[in-house]
Amino acid sequence: MDQFTAVAHDCNGAEGRQDKTGLFFMHVARQGHYGGDTFLSPLTQGMYSCTAAGDLLASTHTHDPEEFIQFLRTSLDAWSPKKTSPTTAAPIPKSNVAEKKTSYQAYLADGLVLKMYVRDLPRQDPDQDATRAYFDQPWYTKDDMFNIDFVWLTKEEMAALLPANIDIGQPYDFPANLVQRLARFHLLDTALGESHPWKSADVKEAKCELIVDNRTDTTTYLTFAGVVRNEAEPSQLFEPMSGNKLSIGRSISLDIYGKAEYDHQQRLFIKFELLAVGIRSGATNYNHRFEDIDSAPIGFAFELAADTRVDRIPPRWIGAEYFGAETIPVQISAS
């Protein structure tokens, strides 16, 4: 790796951008494994190696470390005859991929940020596990597969979780817009890949109730419980690269449990733990479930995110609908 300059970049944010970063990235991606917008597909996820002039050396999209090592070797072999080539890039044409309209916000330093984990849970029938040939590889262990995401709540939304004048033992509703945010944008079957958000109409039931268990001069202790039940009809749209339907229909039914502690002096949550466990079924184009569509258990766990650059990654599906109509489009800051 010391012969490479490594760069990690959010391809989802770069696709379709018409600035220097976006145009350079799409120029390289067009030469790669997806063909960029050549095949009328904006897909660009994967690994690329290129010269400073934007000439592709190699590209791949793999979980297999051996394939990745071969990708590096292929890159070095392709680089050797180019070492003495001019490094001035030719003019890069504009991309045909439409620029994505996002409503990203700066990191919510004064809000509530949760880190979410999702993974499959043990099944009653062990023969159901690891049946998909896609994952029938020596480097793949199903029990190790999980995914993460981050949940963002603004300062005002955090305050709404703890309204004034609530008596100990008195139940009250988790704000409906926040339950909907969890249900639509985070409680997705992404344990093995990724999946597009639920539509509003897909959310059949989403409710959560909070109770103040105890209160001291400095701290309020909360518990909460709820349910989310989503169901979506099959999509009639196909992804052009794979030929798969975007969705063959899917559902998820989850029970929610949690505890939290709010420090009134610091005006922040010092503990926030939430579990959502239940049953999922179906498949979407990129979550690798097309051979695993039957009902099976899944679990989600949420905790307070750490104050690190990694944990400042924005939610996967942050966008125009994430915070609602009042979202102000500004640039994400990881500083």
N, C-alpha and C positions, 0 to 999 in steps of 0.2 A: 504493500500500500504506500510505501514511501516514494514510489514513482508516480503517484497520482495526487492531485489536489482534490480532496473529498468535499462535496457540497451536498447538504440536505435541503430540499426545497419542497414547499407545498404545491404540488402540481395542480391541485384543484383550484388554487388561487391564481395560478399563472396561465391556465388555459384561456385563450381568447384575449388576454391583455394586449393592448396595442402599444405599450411602452417598450423600452429597450429590453427589459428583463423578459417580458412575455413573448416578444417577437423572437428573441434569441432562443428561448426554451422551445417554442413551437417549431422553430426552424430545425433544431436538433431532433425533436420528437418525430417530425415528419419523415425523417430518414430511418426511424427505428422500427421496433417490432409491431407497433400498432399502425404505423403509417400516418399517425397524427390525423389531420383533417383530409388527407388524401382519399380515405375511404368513408368520408362523411361521418366519421366518428371522432369525438373530441377526446377519446381515451388516451392518456399519456402516462399512466402509472407504471413504474418500473425503475430500472437502473440504466443509465446511459454513460458512455465515456465519449469524449469528443476533444477536438483541438480547440485552442483559443479562438480560431477562426470559425468555429461552429461546424467543422466536418466531423461526422459521426465515425467513431472507431468501432463500437459495438454497442449492443443493447440487449436487455433481457428483462423478464419479469418472473422471478422464481423465488421459492422458499428454500430451495435446495442449496446448501453451502458448496457442494461439489460443482454444481452448475454455475454458481457465482464465481468460484475460483477459475473455471474455464472461461467465463466472461472476461475476467481480468487478463488472463493469458492472451485471449484473442485481441483484446484491446492493445496490449503491448506489442503483439506481432503487427497489428495494423499501424501502430505509431512509428515503428522503426523507420520506414521509408519516408515518413513525413517530418522527421526531426529537422531537416534543413529546408523545409517548405516555408514559403512566406506565411506569416501569421496575421496578415491584414485580412479581415473578413470582407467578403463580397457583400453588397447591399442585400439585406434580408427582406423579402417581401412580406406584406401584411398577411396575417393568418385569416383563413376563411371561417374559423370557428368564432361564433358570436361571443362577444365579451360578456362575462358573467356579471350580473348585477347583484352585488352583495351588500349587506348592511352590517359589516363588521364593526365592532366597537373596540376601543382600547381595553386592555386588561382591567378587570374590575378590582382594583386594589382595595377599595373600601366596601366591596360587596361580599357575597358568599360564593366560594368556588369549591365544588366537590369533584373528587376523582371517582370515576365509575369503573368497575370491573364486571365483565360478563363472561360466563363460561357454561358449558354443558354440565349437568348434574348426573350422578350415577343413575342408570336405568335398571329396571327390574329384570329385563332380559338382556344379559351381557352380549348376546349375539347381534344385537342391534348396533353395537358400538363399532366404529371404524370399518364400516362395510363399503365405503366409497373408494373405488380404485384410485381416485384423484389423490387420496391421502395414504395410499398403500405404499409408503416409502420408509426406508430404515431411519430417516431423520425425523419422521413424524410420529409423535406420541399424542394421541387424542387427549389424554388426561392433562397434558401440559398446555393445551390450546386455550387461550383466553384473549380478550381484547379489552381496550380501555377507551374511555372518553372523558370529557370534562363538562360539568354542568355549571353554568354561570347564572347567578342571581344578582341584580343590582342592589345597591344600598337600600333603596326604597322597598324592593321586593323582600329583602331580608327582614326589614322592620315589620312587614306585613305578616310574617310568621309569628310575631309575638305582639298582638294588639294589647292595648292598655285595658286595665280593669277586668282581667280574666281571673276568676276565682280558681283556687286549687281544686282539682277534681272536675272542673267544668269542661266538657268537650266543646270544641269549636272546629270549624272547617279549615283545612289547608286551603290557601287561596286557589280558586279554580284555575286561573291562568297558569299557575305553577304546576299543578297536577297535569294539566294539558301539555305543558312543555315536556315534562318527564315522559308522559304517555306517547307523545308523537315523535319526539326527537331523540330520546335516549333509551327507551325500553324497546329496543330493536334486537332481532336475532343476528348479532354480529360476532358471535363467539368464534367463528371460523373464517369470517370475511367481513363484508360490509353490506348494508342494506339501506335502501332509500327510506325516508321518513314515512310515517303514517299520515294519511290525509285526515282532516278534521272529521269527515264522515265515517272514517274507519274506527274512531274511538267510540265504542258502544257504551262503556262505563268507565269512569275515572273519578274516584273520590278518595279522600283521605281525611282523617279526623285527628286532631291534636288534643292532648290533655296536659295541663300543668300538674305534674306529680308533686312538686315541692318548690318552694321559693325561700331563699335566704336574702340577707341584705345585699349580696353581691351576685347571686346566681339564680337563674330559673331553670328547672329541670323539666323536660318535656318527653312525652312518649307519643307515638303516632302509629296509626294503623289504617289500611285502606285496601283498595282493589283497583286494578286496571284490567280491562278486557277489550282487546282490539280485534277486528276482523276485517279483512280486505278481500274483495273479489279478484279473480284472475285478471291480469292485464291483457289487452289485445295488442300491445306493442311488443316488437321484437328488437333485441340488441343486434345490430348488423354484423358485429365481429363473430359472436358465438352462435348466433341463430336462436338463442334461448329467449323465451318470453321474459319480459322484465319481472313478471311475477306470475306464478301459477295459482295464486291464492295463498293466504297466510293468516295465521291467528296467533294470539298470545293471551294467556289468562294468568294473572299474577296476584298474589297476596302481598301486601306491603306492611312491613314492621320497622320501627325505628326508635331511636332515643337521641336526644340532643340536650346540650347544656349551653346556656347563654350567659355571658359575663357582662353585667350592666356597667361596670366600671370601664372595661375596654370597649364596650359596645360591639361585641362580636361573639360568634359561636366558638366555644373552645372545644366542643365535641359535637359531631353530627354523624350518626351512623344509621344507615338505612339499608334494609334488605328487601328485595322483590324476588319471590320464588314462585314457580308455577310451571305451566305447560305451554310449549310453542308447537306450531306445525306449519307446513308449507315451505316455500322457497322463493327467493328473489334472485336476480341474475348473478350477483356477485357474492352471495353468502354461502356458496358451496353446499347447498342442501338439496339439490335436485334428485339425489339418490338417497335422501334421508328426510322425506317429507312427512312421515307419520308423527303423531303426537309424541313428544319426549320432554323430559324435565330440563329446565334452564334456570339459572340464577343470576341476579345482579346484586352487587354490593357497592355502596357509596360511602365515602369518608371525606373528611376535610383534606383538600389538596395542600401539598407542601408549598412553601414559598421558594420555588426553584424555577429556572427557565423552562425546564421540561413541563412542569405542571402549570405553566402559563399558556400552553397550547390551547387555542380556542376550541369550543365544541365543534364536532364534525359537521353538524348541520346548522351552525349559526348562519343566519341569513335574514331575509326580509321578514319572515314570519316568526322568528325565534323569540324576539322581545315584543312582538306586536307592531301595530301600525306606527307607534311613536318612536321606533328605532331611528337613531341619527347615524347616517353613514360616515364613519371616520376610520382612519387607518389603525390596524392592530399594532400595538406596541408590546414587545417582549422585554423591554428594559425595566 
